[in-house]
Amino acid sequence: MIEDKKIWACEKAYLKRVTGEIDRQIRMGVHAADDYKRDTIELQKRMWEDVRCAPSSLFDLEDAAQINQIQMELANKAGIYRFSCERTERLRRMRPGPYFGRIDFLENGEGTAEPFYIGVRALGTCDAMEPLVYDWRAPVSGMFYDFEIGPAGYSCPAGFIAGEMRLKRQYRIENAGIVYMFDSSLSINDAMLQEILGKSTDNRMRTIVTSIQREQNTVIRNSRDRILIVEGPAGSGKTSIALHRAAYLLYRYRETLRSENILIFSPNHVFEDYIAHVLPELGEENVRGSTFADFFGNAFLPGRQVETANQQTEYILASSRTGDVRPDCIRFKASALFLAALKRYVRYL
């Protein structure tokens, strides 16, 4: 725990600057949303008046072109309005705890170490000239999870940046106020980790960005392998790592990868609901989830009935008819022999 009053004063001042910037951008977002809403209403009025004045000339090319232009403007305004509202909402969620860590990194060849504050989402000044908080998925943020005080570095589009980590600090921030902070080495403080894990034992899976360990970070940020399998016993964090990896890939390949390109398969709907809040908390919306039964059931032609695993189990347990071969068929289709037959059929096709 840090008790130095000067350090506390500096950290409180920086937090105040960050929350002040968030408040300023929220106000700007609200005003912008109001402006877009007002402009949209005016455009709708204009189109309605033009159409009402000449209802018989809708098929006239000039009128049709004018209406089409207004509709395009309306669609553009709606997109801007939606983006402004989503950004404002993200800022509101960010404000109570805008960051959880800090590293001071001295790049080789530089004279002074640069501080990097790390949070769930990135924040910069309105003119984008100065980043105030770095996204946990940013290349430089990886050092927070991978290194202790001493030699460190990170890979970025410009290549590998080597240097020395001079400071690694962790925070507990609630309601825009620092509860406590401490300087740490490689591992997260045990007491803090226990508190984080203890708070996550509810009916929803939570993010683990503040407690990611080095081995987990290696899996999350792996961009070398196209197919990655994570093995581990129950409760070891496989699902959390998978979801955080999805969020990282959406950040890393944001120019080509969209949330609608990702589909998360869950074993059942209860589990699907359990993990549903993780990616939105990480700032990634509209990621689809499904079970295998639902996904393949929707691929069948209309009129086909898909039997659930529960219905199949009930049938097997209740089946007592002589000569009923279906249980044997189910048993065969769950065997390695059936898998081998499928592979041979694929090669034949």
N, C-alpha and C positions, 0 to 999 in steps of 0.2 A: 504494500500500500504506500502511496506517495503522500507525504505530509508537508512537503516544502511549500510555503505560502506563495512564493514567487511563481512556482510552477503552476499551482492552482489558479493564481490570478491570470496567468497567460492562457491557460487552457480554457478558463471561463470566458475570457475575452474572445478567443477564437470561436467558441461555441456560440456566443452571442452574435458574432459576425455572420456565422453560417445560418442561424435561425432567422436573423434579420434579412438575409438575402432570400431565404425561402419565403418569408412573409411578403417581401417585395414582389417576388415572382408570382405568388398566389394572387396578390391584388391585381397585377398586370394580366394574369390569366382570366380572372373574373371579369375585368373590364373588357378584355378582348372578346370573351364569350358573349358578353352583353352587346358589344358592337356588331359581332357577326349575326347574332339573333335579330337585332334591329334591321340590319341590312337585308337579311333573308325575308323578313316580313315585308319590307318595302318592295323587294323584287317580286314577291308573290302578289302583292297588290297591283304592281305594274302589269304583270302578265294577265291577271284577272280582268283589269280594265281594258287591255288591248283585245283580249278574246271576247269580252262582253260587247265591246263597241262594234265588232265585226264578226258575229258568229257565223255568217254565211260564207266567209272567205277563208275558212280554216285550211282549205286545200290550195289556196293561193300560195305560190312559192315564197313570195316575200314575207307573208304573214307566218308561214310555217318555219322559215329560217329564223325569224325574230323570236318565235316561241321556243324553238330549239336552243337558240343562244341563251335565252333566259333560264331554261331548264339546266343547261350546262353550268351557268353561273350559280344556280341554286345548289346543284350537286357539289360544286367546288366549295361553296360557303358551308355546306353541311359537313364536308370533310374537315375543313379547318375548325369548325365549331366543335366537332367530336374530338379532334386532336387536342384542342385547347382544354376541353373539359377533362380528358384523360390525364393530361400533363398536370393540371391543377390538382386532381385527385391524388396522383402519385406524390406530389409535393406535400400534400396534407398528411399522407401516410408516413412520409419521411421525417416530418418535423419533430415528433416526439423523441426520436433517436437517430439523428442524421448519420452518425458514424459510430463504429465500435473499435477501431484500431488506428494506430499511427506508426509509420516507420520513417526514420531519417536515414536517407541513403546518400552516400558520397560516391559519385561516379568517378572512375579513374580519369585523372587529368583535370578535374574540377577542384576549386579551392574550398568550397563550403558544401556541407550536406544539405539536401533538400528534404523538407518534411512532406509526407504523403499521408493524408487522412483517408481511411478506407471505410466505406459503408455499403449497404445493400444496393443503393443506387448512386449514380454520379450526380454531382452538382457543380455548376460553374457560374461565374458572374454573367449578367445579362448580355454583355458584349462578347462573351465567350473567350475573353483574353486571359482569364485566370481560373483554373480548376480549383475548387474548394474541397470537394470530396471525390475520391476515385471509386468507381464501381469495383466490387470485390472480384469481378471477372477480368478486369483490366490486366494486361501483362505485368505491370509493375506491382500490382497487388499480390501476385503470386508469391513474392518474397516474404510477405507477412506469414504465410503458412509453411514455407519451405526452409527458412533460414533463422538462425539466432544471430546475436551480435557477433560481427566479424565479417569475413569475406562473403560476398553475396553477389547476385546478378539475376538478370531475367532476359528472356528472349522476346523480341518484338520485330515488327517488319523491317527495322533498320539493322537487325542482327542481334547478337548477344551483347548486352550491356553489363560490364563487370564493374565492381566497386566494393564498397564496404558499408555494412549496415551499422550505424552508430547508435540507433535507438529503436526499441520495439515496445510500444505501449498499448495497453488495452483499457477500454472504458466500459463502464456501465452507465448508460444515459437513459433517463426516464423523464417524460414530460419536459423535454428540452433542458434538463438539468443534470449535471454530473453527480451520480450517486457515489461512485468511487472509481479510481484508476490505479493502475500499477504497471511497472516496467517488468517485462517478462523475457524469457529466453526462448527456447525452441517450443516447449509445450505450453498449452494454455494452463493457467493456474487451476489446481485441482478443486479448490473451493468454488471458483467461478464455474468450472465445468459441471460440478455436481449440481449447482444451482440451475444452470441452463437445462441440464437433463431432467431435473426434477420438475421444472416448470412445463416441460413438454409432454408430461404424462396426462394428456386429456384425450378427448375424442377426436382430435385432429392432429395429423403430423405437422410439425413446424419446421422452419428453416434451420440450418445448422451452420450458417455462414460465419458465426462468431466462434465456432468450436471445431472447424475443420482441421484435421490432423494432416501431417505431411503425406502419408501414404494415400489418404483419401483425396488430397489435392492433386496428387499425381494421376489418379484415375479420372477425376473430374476434368482436368485440363489436357488429357491425352488427345492430341489431334493427329497423331501419326497412324493409328490403326482405324480402319473403317468399321471393323466389327470388334466389339469389346465385351467380354463375358466377365462378370464379377461374381465370384463364389464366396460363400461364407455362411455360418450358422444363422439360425433365426435370431433377430434382434441385433445383428452386427452392423446394421446401417446400410445394407445394399440398396434399398429403395430410396433412401435419402440421397445417396451418392448418385443414383441414376437420375433423379429429378434435378439435382444440382448440375449434373453433367448436361442435361437437356437445356437448362438455363444458360450454361456457359457456351454451348454450341450456338444457341440463338444469338448470343452476344458476339462470339468470335466470327461467325459467318453471317452477320446481320445484313450484308449486301445481297446475299443469295438465298438465305434460309429464313423462312417465316414460320410463325407459330402454327399455322394450318398445315405445314409440312410434317409436323410431328404427331404421332399417334401413340398413346400410352395404353398398353394392355394391362388390365388388372384381372386377378383370378375371380373376382366377384364384385357385385355392386357395393357391398359394404366397404370393401377395401378401396374401391374407386372413390367413394365419398370421403374416406379417411385421408387420402392424399390430395384431395381436390384443391386445398388452399395453399399448397407449397409454392407452386409456380407463380400464382398471382402475387404472393408475398414477395417473390423475387423479381417482380416487375414484368412477368411474362403472362399475358392474357391469351385467351382463345386457343389454348392447347387442348386438342381433343383426347378424350379417354373412352375406352370401350373394354368389353370382355371379348374373348375369342368367340363365344357362342353368339353374342349380339352381332359382332363384325361379320362372321361368315353366314349367320342367319339372314342378314340383310342382303347378302350376295345371291341368295337363292331366288328362283322365280316366284312370283305371287302365288299363293295357294299352298306352298310347301310349309309344313309344320315342323318347327325345330324343337326337339326334345331337350329339356334342361338336364343338367347332371343330377339334380334332385329327383326329377321324374324317372330318369333311367335307374337310379338307385332303388327307388320305391318299386319299380317293376321287377327288378332282379330279386329283391327280398320277398316280394309277394308271389313270384312265379312258382307255381307248383304243378303246372299242367304237364302231363306225360307227353314226351315227344317235342317239347318246346326247345327249339335249337337256338333261339335268340341269345340266351346267356352264354352259350358256347361261342356264338359269333362275336359277341362283345369281348369275351376273353381273348379270342384270336386277334381281334383288331387292336388290342392293347399289348400285343406281343412283339418281340424283335423279329419274328418270322414274317409278320404282316408288313413291317417296315422294310424288310429286305425285298419283299414282293413288290412294294410300291416303287422302290428304287430301280428294280429290274424293269418295271413298266415304263418308268420315266426314260430309261436308256432306250427302250424299244421305241417309244414315241419319237 
